[in-house]
Amino acid sequence: MGVMITNGLWSDYASMAVRTGGPGPSGLSMLVVPLLNTPGVRMRRIKVGGQTSAGTTFIELDDVKVPISNLIGKEGMGMIYVMQNFNHERLSISIGVNRLSRVALSSAFEYVMKREAFGKTLMEQPVVRHRLAKCGAELEAHWAWIEQFTYMMTKLSEEEANRELGGLTALAKAQAGKVLEVCASTAVLLFGGNGYTKSGQGEIAESKFEAQSRFLGSIKCMLTNIGIYREVPGARIPGGSEDVMLDLAIRQLVKNFQRKTKELETIQERPKGSSKL
């Protein structure tokens, strides 16, 4: 059996959903699987288009022995644990990607304030301000959305949060990739030729934004714009690809809609009377 995972090369253990029972989701359990110096485990690094510090790893497992004591939670609950954890993972991805989008847009904002063409700065060109305004609206709307979800997670019970926010966090994660794509592509365009080079101002931008990108964990921007633009697929695929997230969001919202409609139908009918005052 083979699996692909982030940070596998540097991990002594990995949590995995494995089949311990019959067919279907109820046959899956969550285990802590030993990796380092474990017979039957082989690992090799996978080179990917972005996130060069993520340590993307292919792990092969061949008759690996795992003690019963390594079971996480209850047997047969593996799929439920995975799906519940996805809500937090997707929200975390949304937050990190939103920040990366802000780095791209703010770097372009700073650049057009000082770059001059035809006797005036680029910021004095209406078309430039228009591009920044459209990106800024997308960026700030998405940030307000994930701030709202984060607040709701602190106020709702775990059961309520999983039920109410599962589909919405999937939708926020899908939107994060779209926001990053528009902000990164706009930054490249506004930087012009400097946004397509690995030297000059692009080289300066590399050192300037390295510290800002380091807190994202697995993302290192090799240069301000092209590097960030290269990370777009890394935002749209991990944690559930964009199309899967959009479909999951609607399916979850349909379930909530049907449940709440049924609850409303059970409410006692209001007294009849005139609407006139």
Backbone bond lengths (Angstrom), bond angles and torsions (degrees), N, CA, C in turn:
res aa  C-N    CA-C-N  psi(-1)  N-CA   C-N-CA  omega(-1)  CA-C   N-CA-C  phi
1 M - - - 1.450 - - 1.518 109.21 -
2 G 1.329 117.25 140.98 1.449 120.99 178.78 1.522 111.16 -126.93
3 V 1.333 116.60 143.93 1.459 122.03 177.42 1.524 108.90 -134.94
4 M 1.323 117.02 153.32 1.456 122.49 175.63 1.517 107.63 -114.15
5 I 1.336 116.31 132.78 1.457 119.87 -173.75 1.526 110.24 -149.70
6 T 1.327 115.74 153.34 1.463 121.70 175.23 1.524 109.85 -79.69
7 N 1.343 116.48 141.90 1.471 123.72 174.40 1.520 113.84 65.99
8 G 1.317 117.73 17.29 1.457 119.65 -179.07 1.515 113.94 -60.86
9 L 1.328 117.40 -36.12 1.465 121.41 -177.24 1.516 112.86 -61.36
10 W 1.325 116.89 -26.87 1.466 120.62 -174.96 1.530 111.90 -107.71
11 S 1.320 117.30 13.81 1.469 120.72 -174.91 1.527 111.28 -107.13
12 D 1.321 116.52 134.86 1.456 121.60 172.58 1.524 111.02 -82.86
13 Y 1.336 115.86 -26.16 1.459 121.34 -178.40 1.533 109.17 -140.04
14 A 1.327 115.70 161.54 1.462 121.03 173.98 1.520 108.36 -142.98
15 S 1.316 115.99 140.63 1.465 119.88 173.79 1.520 108.16 -87.40
16 M 1.310 116.96 129.82 1.465 121.91 -175.74 1.525 110.42 -136.11
17 A 1.326 115.16 144.16 1.464 120.86 171.04 1.519 107.25 -90.20
18 V 1.313 117.16 115.80 1.465 121.91 -176.74 1.526 109.19 -125.87
19 R 1.318 114.38 156.56 1.474 118.91 -178.42 1.529 109.52 -84.04
20 T 1.324 114.89 116.00 1.462 121.57 177.44 1.525 111.31 -113.99
21 G 1.338 116.58 -5.46 1.455 120.56 -178.25 1.514 111.74 -134.35
22 G 1.316 116.34 -148.73 1.455 122.20 -176.92 1.514 112.96 -76.80
23 P 1.337 116.46 -169.27 1.462 121.01 -178.36 1.530 111.25 -70.78
24 G 1.337 115.01 161.88 1.453 119.94 177.92 1.518 112.74 89.28
25 P 1.327 116.48 172.92 1.469 121.54 -177.75 1.524 113.81 -60.07
26 S 1.327 117.78 -31.94 1.464 120.08 -176.80 1.527 112.85 -70.55
27 G 1.324 117.00 -8.97 1.464 120.26 178.56 1.508 113.73 -92.47
28 L 1.349 117.33 2.04 1.460 121.59 -178.40 1.528 111.18 -99.31
29 S 1.321 115.43 139.46 1.464 121.48 177.40 1.524 108.91 -130.54
30 M 1.329 116.05 156.97 1.461 121.56 179.55 1.526 109.15 -98.57
31 L 1.331 116.22 126.19 1.458 121.88 -178.68 1.524 110.47 -126.86
32 V 1.344 115.29 151.74 1.462 121.36 167.82 1.526 106.67 -91.18
33 V 1.336 116.62 112.69 1.460 121.87 -174.79 1.525 109.27 -102.45
34 P 1.341 119.14 123.69 1.465 121.40 178.08 1.534 110.21 -70.95
35 L 1.332 115.84 140.41 1.465 120.80 -178.81 1.526 112.11 -116.54
36 L 1.327 117.52 -53.31 1.455 121.99 -172.91 1.535 111.17 -66.10
37 N 1.337 115.78 127.25 1.472 122.73 177.87 1.526 112.32 54.08
38 T 1.332 116.18 36.65 1.468 121.17 -179.33 1.526 109.74 -107.29
39 P 1.337 118.48 126.14 1.469 120.62 178.65 1.532 111.37 -58.14
40 G 1.329 115.94 134.82 1.460 121.30 178.58 1.517 114.43 91.59
41 V 1.340 117.25 -3.40 1.466 121.27 179.91 1.528 109.72 -105.60
42 R 1.319 116.05 125.89 1.469 122.16 174.35 1.522 108.33 -128.34
43 M 1.332 116.25 134.91 1.465 120.77 -178.19 1.527 110.28 -130.34
44 R 1.311 115.38 142.09 1.464 120.42 174.18 1.530 108.68 -144.37
45 R 1.316 114.61 147.45 1.455 119.82 -177.76 1.525 110.69 -77.59
46 I 1.331 115.33 144.75 1.464 122.33 176.58 1.523 108.02 -112.02
47 K 1.322 116.39 125.36 1.459 120.64 176.53 1.521 109.48 -80.63
48 V 1.321 115.68 129.76 1.464 120.93 -178.20 1.525 109.67 -122.87
49 G 1.339 115.91 169.46 1.454 121.06 -174.31 1.510 114.13 -67.89
50 G 1.315 118.34 -29.78 1.460 122.92 -179.81 1.518 109.57 -141.34
51 Q 1.324 116.85 -167.12 1.464 122.25 178.25 1.530 111.30 47.51
52 T 1.332 115.30 54.63 1.457 120.40 -173.87 1.524 112.91 -64.88
53 S 1.318 118.66 -21.93 1.464 121.10 -179.79 1.523 112.54 -93.47
54 A 1.331 117.22 6.47 1.462 120.38 -175.90 1.523 112.88 -77.64
55 G 1.324 117.39 -17.93 1.458 119.32 179.83 1.514 113.33 63.44
56 T 1.333 117.37 41.85 1.467 121.02 179.06 1.530 109.31 -58.22
57 T 1.319 116.28 127.52 1.463 121.33 -168.80 1.526 111.26 -132.67
58 F 1.335 115.61 141.22 1.472 121.04 171.49 1.528 107.50 -100.88
59 I 1.315 116.22 122.55 1.459 122.10 -177.82 1.525 109.25 -111.69
60 E 1.325 116.37 125.72 1.463 121.91 175.19 1.530 109.29 -104.80
61 L 1.313 116.25 131.12 1.459 122.30 -178.92 1.529 109.03 -119.17
62 D 1.336 116.16 124.26 1.468 120.95 -178.51 1.533 108.65 -131.67
63 D 1.343 116.28 101.82 1.470 122.55 179.84 1.535 111.70 53.86
64 V 1.331 116.42 47.01 1.461 120.94 178.40 1.526 109.46 -79.02
65 K 1.314 115.99 128.96 1.462 120.50 -178.45 1.533 109.51 -89.37
66 V 1.333 115.70 128.36 1.461 122.14 179.90 1.529 108.00 -124.99
67 P 1.336 118.75 123.95 1.477 120.20 -179.00 1.528 111.37 -67.33
68 I 1.317 115.43 152.56 1.468 121.59 179.96 1.531 110.69 -59.99
69 S 1.321 116.27 -31.09 1.473 120.37 -178.86 1.527 112.24 -64.70
70 N 1.319 118.09 -12.25 1.467 121.71 -179.96 1.524 112.65 -86.70
71 L 1.316 117.22 4.83 1.464 120.97 177.02 1.530 110.08 -67.89
72 I 1.336 116.30 132.05 1.469 122.04 176.17 1.524 108.58 -96.91
73 G 1.329 116.24 122.15 1.464 119.32 179.34 1.517 111.94 69.91
74 K 1.337 114.94 -135.40 1.462 120.60 -176.99 1.523 110.68 -108.43
75 E 1.312 115.96 148.53 1.462 121.10 177.71 1.534 109.85 -64.85
76 G 1.318 115.99 139.14 1.457 121.36 -179.99 1.517 114.52 86.58
77 M 1.334 117.29 -0.91 1.472 121.43 -178.51 1.531 112.13 -102.43
78 G 1.320 117.13 8.73 1.454 121.02 -174.33 1.518 114.74 -57.16
79 M 1.332 116.94 -45.84 1.465 120.35 -178.25 1.531 111.05 -65.25
80 I 1.318 116.73 -38.63 1.472 120.39 178.58 1.527 110.05 -64.06
81 Y 1.339 117.36 -43.09 1.461 120.63 178.76 1.523 110.94 -61.82
82 V 1.335 116.39 -41.82 1.468 121.04 -179.31 1.523 110.10 -62.69
83 M 1.320 117.05 -47.98 1.462 120.78 -176.52 1.527 111.40 -65.99
84 Q 1.336 117.24 -37.77 1.463 120.04 178.62 1.526 110.84 -68.08
85 N 1.321 117.22 -38.60 1.461 120.55 179.29 1.526 111.70 -67.11
86 F 1.332 116.60 -30.44 1.459 120.87 179.74 1.531 111.32 -58.27
87 N 1.330 117.88 -35.16 1.470 120.22 -178.37 1.530 110.73 -59.11
88 H 1.337 116.47 -44.76 1.460 120.43 -179.89 1.525 110.86 -72.54
89 E 1.322 116.85 -38.49 1.466 119.67 179.43 1.525 111.04 -62.71
90 R 1.327 116.25 -44.65 1.463 119.48 -177.99 1.519 111.59 -68.19
91 L 1.322 117.30 -34.75 1.457 119.66 176.14 1.529 110.10 -67.19
92 S 1.345 116.88 -40.67 1.463 120.66 178.02 1.521 111.33 -63.15
93 I 1.334 116.26 -41.47 1.464 120.28 177.19 1.525 110.10 -62.18
94 S 1.316 116.72 -42.57 1.464 121.01 179.73 1.523 111.20 -59.51
95 I 1.329 116.67 -41.75 1.466 121.10 -179.59 1.525 110.62 -66.30
96 G 1.343 117.09 -47.21 1.456 120.78 -179.56 1.512 112.84 -63.96
97 V 1.332 116.59 -42.11 1.461 120.97 -179.30 1.524 110.67 -68.76
98 N 1.332 116.95 -36.46 1.457 119.56 177.05 1.524 110.31 -62.65
99 R 1.329 116.70 -41.15 1.460 120.27 178.05 1.531 110.91 -63.90
100 L 1.326 116.63 -41.69 1.462 120.21 178.67 1.525 110.61 -63.31
101 S 1.322 117.02 -38.05 1.463 121.22 175.97 1.521 110.32 -61.77
102 R 1.327 116.27 -38.83 1.465 120.93 -179.97 1.527 110.99 -67.08
103 V 1.340 116.42 -37.99 1.467 119.98 177.38 1.524 109.87 -62.07
104 A 1.327 117.49 -44.44 1.461 121.37 179.61 1.524 110.93 -61.70
105 L 1.332 116.11 -47.44 1.463 119.82 -175.80 1.527 111.55 -70.58
106 S 1.324 117.00 -40.10 1.461 119.19 -179.14 1.522 111.45 -67.70
107 S 1.340 117.64 -34.74 1.460 119.89 177.40 1.521 110.84 -65.87
108 A 1.333 116.33 -39.75 1.467 119.83 176.79 1.519 110.57 -67.41
109 F 1.317 116.92 -38.18 1.468 121.94 179.19 1.534 110.13 -59.84
110 E 1.337 115.24 -46.24 1.461 120.05 179.81 1.522 111.09 -64.17
111 Y 1.335 115.90 -39.78 1.468 120.35 -177.52 1.527 112.00 -64.90
112 V 1.339 117.61 -46.12 1.468 119.61 -176.45 1.529 111.67 -71.97
113 M 1.329 117.62 -14.33 1.457 120.35 175.10 1.523 111.37 -71.41
114 K 1.333 117.14 -27.96 1.467 120.23 -175.82 1.534 113.51 -111.45
115 R 1.333 117.78 -21.43 1.470 120.48 -177.86 1.523 109.56 -74.39
116 E 1.323 116.39 126.89 1.456 121.04 -178.30 1.525 111.13 -109.33
117 A 1.306 115.52 143.64 1.465 122.73 175.87 1.526 108.18 -149.18
118 F 1.312 116.40 130.27 1.469 122.37 -179.89 1.541 111.68 56.96
119 G 1.323 115.64 40.01 1.450 120.19 173.02 1.510 116.09 82.56
120 K 1.315 118.88 6.59 1.469 121.14 178.74 1.525 109.76 -147.21
121 T 1.318 115.75 158.87 1.469 118.73 177.92 1.523 110.13 -71.47
122 L 1.322 115.50 156.98 1.461 119.87 178.27 1.532 111.13 -62.17
123 M 1.334 116.53 -30.18 1.462 119.38 179.75 1.525 111.49 -63.82
124 E 1.317 117.93 -23.32 1.464 121.11 178.69 1.525 112.51 -79.12
125 Q 1.320 116.79 -5.06 1.466 120.62 177.64 1.538 109.29 -87.12
126 P 1.328 118.93 123.70 1.471 120.87 -178.82 1.526 113.55 -56.18
127 V 1.338 116.94 -37.13 1.464 118.97 -177.31 1.523 111.17 -65.64
128 V 1.339 117.38 -32.71 1.462 121.18 177.43 1.527 110.39 -69.13
129 R 1.322 116.45 -45.81 1.471 120.02 178.39 1.524 110.94 -61.71
130 H 1.324 116.41 -36.23 1.457 121.06 179.99 1.539 110.39 -64.09
131 R 1.334 117.00 -43.02 1.468 120.54 178.50 1.531 111.08 -62.89
132 L 1.324 115.77 -44.37 1.461 119.89 179.97 1.527 111.40 -64.42
133 A 1.325 116.40 -38.46 1.464 120.47 -179.22 1.526 111.11 -64.51
134 K 1.326 117.04 -43.67 1.471 120.46 -179.12 1.524 110.83 -64.52
135 C 1.336 116.19 -43.82 1.464 119.10 178.18 1.520 111.26 -65.55
136 G 1.332 115.91 -41.80 1.457 119.87 -179.45 1.520 112.54 -61.17
137 A 1.326 116.14 -38.30 1.470 120.02 178.70 1.530 110.61 -63.91
138 E 1.336 116.92 -43.76 1.466 121.01 178.67 1.528 110.38 -63.31
139 L 1.327 115.64 -44.23 1.461 121.18 -176.86 1.523 111.30 -64.39
140 E 1.329 117.79 -49.36 1.463 120.74 -176.13 1.523 111.82 -70.11
141 A 1.333 117.27 -34.51 1.471 119.83 177.57 1.522 110.37 -64.53
142 H 1.326 116.12 -41.57 1.467 119.71 179.34 1.525 110.59 -66.89
143 W 1.344 116.74 -39.50 1.467 119.75 178.56 1.523 111.21 -62.93
144 A 1.312 117.38 -43.72 1.464 120.52 178.75 1.523 110.87 -61.76
145 W 1.314 116.45 -35.86 1.464 122.27 179.92 1.528 110.94 -63.76
146 I 1.341 116.53 -50.33 1.467 118.93 -177.57 1.525 111.49 -72.31
147 E 1.327 117.61 -27.50 1.473 119.62 173.08 1.531 109.74 -63.43
148 Q 1.327 116.05 -40.18 1.462 121.19 179.24 1.522 110.57 -63.48
149 F 1.336 117.23 -44.28 1.466 120.68 -179.45 1.529 110.79 -65.48
150 T 1.335 116.15 -40.69 1.468 119.93 178.96 1.526 110.30 -61.35
151 Y 1.317 116.88 -42.63 1.467 121.16 178.28 1.527 110.55 -63.40
152 M 1.338 116.47 -44.19 1.464 120.08 -179.53 1.519 111.54 -62.92
153 M 1.331 117.56 -35.60 1.466 120.54 179.00 1.522 111.54 -64.05
154 T 1.343 116.72 -28.92 1.464 119.63 179.46 1.523 112.07 -80.80
155 K 1.311 118.37 -15.80 1.464 122.11 -175.89 1.529 112.81 -105.69
156 L 1.324 117.26 -30.12 1.462 120.33 -179.46 1.520 110.73 -85.43
157 S 1.311 116.43 156.13 1.455 119.98 171.97 1.526 108.56 -70.50
158 E 1.327 116.43 163.81 1.470 120.04 -179.62 1.524 110.76 -58.48
159 E 1.324 116.58 -41.95 1.468 120.76 179.76 1.525 110.80 -63.76
160 E 1.327 117.21 -44.49 1.464 121.11 -179.54 1.529 111.19 -66.03
161 A 1.337 116.25 -41.95 1.461 120.19 -178.94 1.527 111.05 -63.98
162 N 1.329 116.88 -42.26 1.464 119.73 179.05 1.526 111.00 -63.53
163 R 1.319 116.24 -37.61 1.464 120.49 -178.07 1.525 111.99 -75.36
164 E 1.319 117.06 -43.71 1.465 120.88 -172.28 1.536 113.35 -86.90
165 L 1.333 117.31 -30.51 1.462 120.07 -170.30 1.527 114.54 -107.78
166 G 1.339 117.04 -6.53 1.467 119.01 -177.76 1.520 112.75 -56.72
167 G 1.319 116.55 -53.13 1.461 120.54 -179.67 1.514 112.37 -68.37
168 L 1.319 117.08 -35.70 1.463 120.65 -177.83 1.526 112.01 -70.53
169 T 1.338 118.21 -38.23 1.458 119.81 177.28 1.522 110.51 -68.43
170 A 1.335 117.53 -32.75 1.468 120.48 174.54 1.523 109.97 -63.43
171 L 1.326 116.14 -40.37 1.466 120.95 179.31 1.531 110.62 -67.60
172 A 1.330 116.86 -39.40 1.466 121.07 178.64 1.521 111.06 -65.38
173 K 1.334 116.34 -36.94 1.458 120.17 178.99 1.523 110.25 -67.34
174 A 1.326 117.43 -41.79 1.468 121.01 177.49 1.528 110.10 -62.74
175 Q 1.322 116.43 -41.34 1.461 120.40 -179.67 1.521 111.67 -67.30
176 A 1.329 117.27 -31.30 1.465 121.29 179.94 1.518 111.01 -58.59
177 G 1.341 116.61 -43.41 1.455 120.06 179.02 1.516 112.48 -63.87
178 K 1.325 116.16 -37.90 1.469 120.13 178.92 1.528 111.03 -67.50
179 V 1.338 115.87 -40.05 1.462 119.84 179.09 1.529 110.30 -65.14
180 L 1.335 117.07 -42.80 1.456 120.10 178.75 1.524 111.07 -62.24
181 E 1.317 116.60 -41.31 1.460 119.78 -178.41 1.528 111.10 -61.85
182 V 1.328 117.54 -44.69 1.462 119.95 -177.43 1.523 110.92 -71.73
183 C 1.334 118.30 -36.90 1.466 120.75 179.31 1.521 111.30 -70.51
184 A 1.333 117.19 -42.70 1.457 120.41 -178.87 1.530 111.36 -68.06
185 S 1.323 116.86 -42.80 1.471 119.40 -179.92 1.527 110.93 -67.00
186 T 1.328 116.94 -37.07 1.465 120.11 176.51 1.528 110.43 -64.74
187 A 1.325 117.37 -40.59 1.460 120.64 178.67 1.526 110.66 -61.94
188 V 1.326 116.57 -43.22 1.466 120.24 178.83 1.526 110.16 -60.00
189 L 1.324 117.02 -45.55 1.461 120.82 -178.54 1.526 111.83 -64.58
190 L 1.325 117.47 -41.30 1.455 120.30 -178.01 1.524 112.11 -72.11
191 F 1.326 117.13 -29.78 1.454 119.82 175.12 1.529 111.29 -74.32
192 G 1.320 116.98 -16.91 1.459 120.00 179.47 1.511 111.57 62.06
193 G 1.341 116.29 -134.10 1.457 120.66 -179.03 1.511 112.92 -61.30
194 N 1.337 117.46 -33.52 1.465 120.58 178.93 1.527 112.04 -65.23
195 G 1.318 116.84 -23.33 1.459 119.97 178.90 1.512 113.57 -80.16
196 Y 1.336 115.61 -4.63 1.462 119.38 -177.39 1.522 112.01 -118.54
197 T 1.317 116.54 12.53 1.457 120.51 -178.30 1.518 110.85 -116.60
198 K 1.332 115.67 158.27 1.456 122.04 176.48 1.526 110.97 -108.28
199 S 1.296 116.45 19.93 1.455 120.99 178.20 1.522 108.22 -140.63
200 G 1.339 116.78 -173.73 1.454 119.58 178.96 1.515 111.19 62.25
201 Q 1.330 116.28 -133.68 1.467 119.99 -177.57 1.519 111.60 -67.66
202 G 1.318 116.21 -26.63 1.463 118.30 175.29 1.512 111.62 -64.08
203 E 1.358 116.41 -37.15 1.452 121.05 178.53 1.527 111.12 -68.03
204 I 1.331 116.47 -39.16 1.460 120.80 176.43 1.523 110.48 -62.67
205 A 1.307 115.51 -42.45 1.467 119.82 -179.48 1.511 111.48 -62.78
206 E 1.328 116.27 -28.85 1.464 118.76 -179.88 1.519 110.98 -60.82
207 S 1.309 117.40 -49.22 1.459 119.73 -179.07 1.520 111.80 -71.06
208 K 1.312 117.10 -31.12 1.457 120.63 -178.08 1.514 111.80 -66.82
209 F 1.330 116.91 -39.95 1.468 119.40 -173.37 1.518 113.55 -101.99
210 E 1.329 116.36 4.16 1.452 118.26 179.09 1.518 110.82 -62.74
211 A 1.345 117.05 -43.02 1.468 120.43 -179.50 1.515 110.95 -64.89
212 Q 1.344 117.22 -38.51 1.462 119.76 -179.31 1.521 110.65 -67.90
213 S 1.331 117.17 -34.86 1.457 119.58 -177.47 1.517 111.72 -79.47
214 R 1.348 117.56 -21.38 1.451 120.31 -175.16 1.517 111.54 -62.93
215 F 1.348 117.98 -34.63 1.467 120.28 -177.28 1.516 111.67 -69.50
216 L 1.333 117.96 -15.17 1.457 119.98 178.40 1.523 111.53 -74.51
217 G 1.340 116.63 -6.64 1.446 119.80 172.77 1.509 112.67 90.61
218 S 1.323 117.49 -69.76 1.451 120.33 -171.85 1.510 113.31 -112.00
219 I 1.337 118.11 5.33 1.457 120.38 -174.98 1.516 110.40 -111.28
220 K 1.313 117.49 123.84 1.460 121.42 173.73 1.520 107.57 -120.99
221 C 1.314 116.98 116.83 1.462 121.32 -178.77 1.524 109.00 -82.26
222 M 1.321 117.88 111.51 1.455 120.53 -177.72 1.515 111.54 -69.07
223 L 1.314 118.07 -29.50 1.450 123.10 168.16 1.512 107.10 -155.66
224 T 1.301 117.14 163.92 1.456 121.27 -166.10 1.512 112.61 -52.60
225 N 1.318 118.45 -54.12 1.455 120.10 -168.59 1.522 114.14 -100.29
226 I 1.336 116.86 -55.36 1.455 118.51 -178.85 1.517 109.92 -61.05
227 G 1.367 117.42 -40.08 1.455 120.28 179.44 1.518 111.63 -61.92
228 I 1.313 117.44 -46.34 1.456 120.65 179.56 1.525 110.36 -67.13
229 Y 1.320 116.71 -40.12 1.468 119.13 -179.90 1.518 110.86 -62.01
230 R 1.336 116.31 -31.05 1.464 120.45 178.82 1.520 111.39 -68.44
231 E 1.331 116.82 -19.83 1.458 120.74 -177.91 1.533 113.01 -84.38
232 V 1.326 117.32 -5.04 1.462 119.62 -177.12 1.534 111.80 -57.07
233 P 1.358 120.04 -49.83 1.471 118.09 177.86 1.524 112.86 -59.97
234 G 1.358 116.21 -32.06 1.456 119.91 178.66 1.517 112.95 -69.61
235 A 1.327 116.61 -14.79 1.465 120.69 175.03 1.523 111.07 -93.62
236 R 1.321 116.60 -30.03 1.463 120.21 -173.48 1.525 113.57 -88.35
237 I 1.347 117.17 -15.56 1.471 120.12 -174.30 1.529 113.25 -105.74
238 P 1.357 120.69 -54.48 1.475 120.16 -176.86 1.526 112.86 -59.61
239 G 1.335 115.05 150.38 1.460 120.16 -179.42 1.513 113.31 75.85
240 G 1.330 116.88 8.41 1.465 122.17 -176.19 1.511 109.40 114.00
241 S 1.330 116.94 118.52 1.459 120.08 -177.10 1.529 110.54 -65.16
242 E 1.331 115.33 160.78 1.466 121.70 -169.97 1.527 112.82 -56.47
243 D 1.328 117.60 -47.75 1.465 119.95 -177.99 1.525 111.84 -65.06
244 V 1.343 116.19 -37.46 1.466 120.08 177.27 1.528 110.10 -64.61
245 M 1.342 116.90 -40.64 1.455 121.10 179.77 1.530 111.58 -64.28
246 L 1.328 116.66 -42.78 1.462 120.01 179.86 1.529 111.01 -62.54
247 D 1.327 115.95 -42.42 1.469 119.91 179.62 1.526 110.82 -67.99
248 L 1.348 116.34 -43.35 1.466 120.30 179.85 1.525 110.91 -61.18
249 A 1.332 116.11 -41.46 1.463 120.19 -178.82 1.520 111.24 -58.77
250 I 1.324 116.54 -47.03 1.465 119.61 -178.35 1.515 111.37 -67.79
251 R 1.331 117.81 -40.20 1.467 119.91 179.14 1.524 111.12 -62.78
252 Q 1.331 117.24 -40.10 1.459 120.34 178.07 1.531 110.92 -68.03
253 L 1.325 116.62 -40.34 1.460 120.11 179.70 1.524 111.40 -67.38
254 V 1.332 117.42 -33.80 1.468 120.49 175.92 1.524 110.12 -62.64
255 K 1.339 116.82 -43.57 1.468 120.59 178.54 1.532 111.12 -60.76
256 N 1.323 116.15 -44.87 1.466 119.71 179.36 1.530 111.36 -65.25
257 F 1.330 115.98 -38.88 1.467 120.33 178.31 1.527 110.52 -62.04
258 Q 1.324 117.48 -46.35 1.463 121.53 -179.42 1.524 110.87 -64.61
259 R 1.331 116.64 -41.09 1.462 120.23 -179.41 1.520 111.27 -65.19
260 K 1.340 116.58 -45.25 1.459 119.97 -176.91 1.532 111.62 -72.16
261 T 1.328 116.63 -32.89 1.465 119.35 175.72 1.521 110.64 -63.93
262 K 1.344 115.81 -40.60 1.458 120.50 178.22 1.518 110.71 -64.88
263 E 1.336 116.57 -38.62 1.461 120.06 178.54 1.523 111.42 -64.41
264 L 1.336 116.65 -38.62 1.463 120.39 178.44 1.522 111.54 -65.52
265 E 1.327 116.26 -34.55 1.465 120.18 -179.22 1.515 112.14 -68.10
266 T 1.336 116.38 -23.09 1.464 119.72 -179.31 1.529 112.53 -86.48
267 I 1.331 115.99 -10.82 1.467 119.82 178.25 1.529 109.42 -69.65
268 Q 1.320 116.56 138.14 1.458 121.21 -177.96 1.535 110.44 -58.54
269 E 1.326 115.46 136.76 1.462 120.02 -177.73 1.524 110.38 -62.60
270 R 1.327 114.76 138.60 1.458 120.61 -179.37 1.530 110.48 -67.99
271 P 1.330 116.49 151.08 1.480 119.17 177.04 1.522 110.73 -61.29
272 K 1.310 115.69 140.08 1.455 120.39 -179.84 1.518 109.42 -84.24
273 G 1.310 115.90 148.21 1.456 120.10 179.53 1.515 110.32 178.39
274 S 1.296 115.36 178.13 1.442 120.40 -179.03 1.524 111.47 -78.03
275 S 1.334 116.04 147.21 1.469 120.23 177.44 1.521 111.24 -87.87
276 K 1.346 114.93 -4.01 1.463 117.63 -179.47 1.521 111.30 -75.15
277 L 1.312 115.65 142.07 1.471 120.71 178.19 1.510 110.91 -80.36
